[in-house]
Amino acid sequence: MIFALTRTGSTTLMRILNLQKCLRCAHEPFNPDVRYYRLDSQVNTEDELSRAMETIYEDYDGIKHTWNFRGWPFMWMPQLNKLILLKAGKIVFLTRKNILQRIVSSEISMQTKIWHLPDLSEKSQISKFEFKPLNAERIKWLLMNENIFLTEWRTYIKENKLDYMELSYEDIYSDRLNSAEKCSTLDNLFSFLGYPGIETLPYDQLENLLAIDNKMSPAEIYRQIPEIEKIDREFGSDETGWLFH
């Protein structure tokens, strides 16, 4: 299971995993907007979660699951986000070191309703979008609490002795990494999951997925947001990241 907050590169990572012919990873089956077609309704109890997981694993080898600190996608029973880990097998705990960029990228997606880039037309829509200013108090709260919440999740995973590997967005997609370094990280990931390495993948498709141009929110898109430089000055730091540094 890829277990990730939004805007951590989870969709691209899922697509990379799905390049492996013997591996199929389901895309956010509990997301109410894209819920898996074999699930008749939203999951609200532990029993429903268990049955849903059994159904999904009849067709797939893994799941990409995104969540947030308020309990989404299990708003009526947020603890299901923890219980799902107990049923997941191997876990890829995906984070982002630059928390400010993750938060602002999420805000961009919430305004545009675009969460990934299937083609260049989606990127064009974002480049022409008229953004509203961001809520500074919301940004402040998220920055103050993200590391606290992530520490709690790490503790939960370790206390339950779950088999996990933690990766960050920057471990895979940073423009400071060369191709060999990115491939080494992915090889380690496939090894952890028990699958052949990237030498078995179609190289051109892998290279395209890792391309910098596929990023959702490069600096030029950040700059479309009114008063974004003020957000960077007020909330940017070496600890939680900058937008433009």
C-alpha positions, -999 to 999 in steps of 0.1 A, spaced: 0 0 0 11 35 -8 0 55 22 3 92 15 -9 127 20 -19 146 -11 7 162 -33 35 138 -23 39 123 -58 18 93 -49 -1 91 -83 32 91 -102 47 65 -79 16 43 -84 20 46 -122 57 36 -118 47 5 -98 21 -3 -124 47 -4 -151 58 -37 -135 38 -63 -155 32 -85 -124 20 -57 -102 -14 -39 -102 -20 -10 -78 -55 4 -74 -59 42 -75 -76 55 -43 -105 30 -41 -119 47 -10 -119 82 -25 -156 91 -29 -149 109 -62 -132 78 -78 -144 50 -56 -137 15 -69 -166 3 -90 -171 -30 -71 -177 -11 -38 -214 -4 -35 -212 24 -10 -189 45 12 -170 24 38 -180 35 74 -172 5 97 -143 -18 103 -163 -48 90 -171 -29 58 -135 -20 54 -124 -57 58 -149 -68 31 -139 -39 8 -102 -48 11 -110 -84 3 -129 -73 -28 -101 -50 -40 -74 -76 -35 -93 -100 -57 -84 -77 -86 -53 -59 -74 -20 -65 -57 -19 -31 -39 -36 1 -32 -27 38 -33 -45 54 -4 -44 92 3 -57 107 35 -56 139 55 -54 149 91 -92 155 94 -99 119 86 -107 120 49 -117 98 30 -133 82 61 -149 113 75 -175 94 96 -149 71 111 -114 86 108 -98 57 127 -103 36 96 -72 54 82 -52 35 109 -71 3 107 -65 1 69 -27 -1 76 -33 -32 97 -47 -49 66 -23 -35 41 7 -59 41 38 -39 30 34 -2 34 51 26 15 48 56 38 52 86 14 58 121 27 73 154 15 101 172 32 91 206 17 59 208 37 51 244 25 52 233 -12 30 203 -4 4 225 13 4 251 -14 2 224 -41 -28 209 -23 -44 243 -22 -39 247 -59 -55 213 -65 -85 222 -43 -91 254 -62 -86 239 -97 -101 205 -89 -71 190 -108 -52 165 -87 -29 149 -113 -18 156 -149 -30 129 -174 -20 151 -203 -7 186 -212 -42 200 -215 -46 198 -177 -14 217 -172 -26 243 -196 -58 247 -177 -38 254 -145 -16 279 -162 -47 299 -172 -66 295 -139 -74 326 -119 -64 317 -83 -78 332 -51 -55 342 -23 -46 315 2 -59 314 37 -29 324 58 -43 310 90 -50 276 74 -14 275 60 -1 284 95 -21 256 112 -11 230 86 26 239 89 25 238 127 8 204 129 20 183 99 52 170 115 33 163 148 7 142 129 34 124 109 53 115 141 21 100 155 16 79 124 52 67 125 48 57 161 16 39 153 32 19 125 62 10 147 41 0 177 21 -23 155 53 -38 140 41 -31 105 64 -38 75 70 -4 60 94 17 40 94 55 43 101 76 12 98 113 6 88 131 -26 123 145 -27 138 110 -26 123 102 -60 115 135 -79 140 161 -67 157 179 -96 189 177 -75 190 140 -81 204 124 -113 188 96 -131 210 69 -115 201 82 -80 164 81 -87 166 46 -102 186 34 -72 157 45 -49 131 28 -71 152 -4 -72 153 -4 -34 115 1 -33 108 -28 -57 131 -50 -37 112 -41 -5 79 -50 -22 94 -83 -35 93 -75 -72 119 -73 -99 139 -41 -103 135 -13 -128 156 -30 -154 124 -49 -163 104 -17 -168 98 1 -202 125 28 -198 109 55 -220 77 53 -199 97 54 -166 118 83 -179 86 103 -188 70 97 -153 102 110 -136 105 141 -159 105 174 -141 79 187 -166 53 164 -150 54 183 -117 20 197 -107 31 230 -92 63 245 -105 73 280 -94 56 297 -124 23 283 -112 29 293 -76 34 328 -88 -1 329 -103 -15 330 -68 -21 365 -54 2 375 -26 21 342 -28 55 359 -21 40 371 12 31 335 21 67 324 13 82 352 34 59 346 63 58 309 65 89 297 46 117 282 66 147 258 63 127 234 85 94 232 66 106 244 32 103 274 9 84 280 -23 110 298 -43 144 293 -25 
